[in-house]
Amino acid sequence: MDNKGDISEDLSRRIDKLASRSTLTRGQIIEDALSHGRSLAWQEKWIAGVQAGIESADRGEFATDEEIAAVLNKYSQA
């Protein structure tokens, strides 16, 4: 265990990695996990998905106007 709240070095590294890949602090990541039941694995998957979406957007990979209209029409008829 280390001096960062008596958690394992592995968990501490994972928290640090999440913090470096997001706008969250270590404390916010830990608070989110404890308050909302979001495990580190869930948070890691979420951050990876967001980053993949940003990378897709950076490559210009967006839904077409037709795809957006189809989704909007599908739910506006309900």
Secondary structure, DSSP 8 states (H G I E B T S, - for coil): --TTTS--HHHHHHHHHHHHHSS--HHHHHHHHHHH---HHHHHHHHHHHHHHHHHHHTT----HHHHHHHHHHHHT-
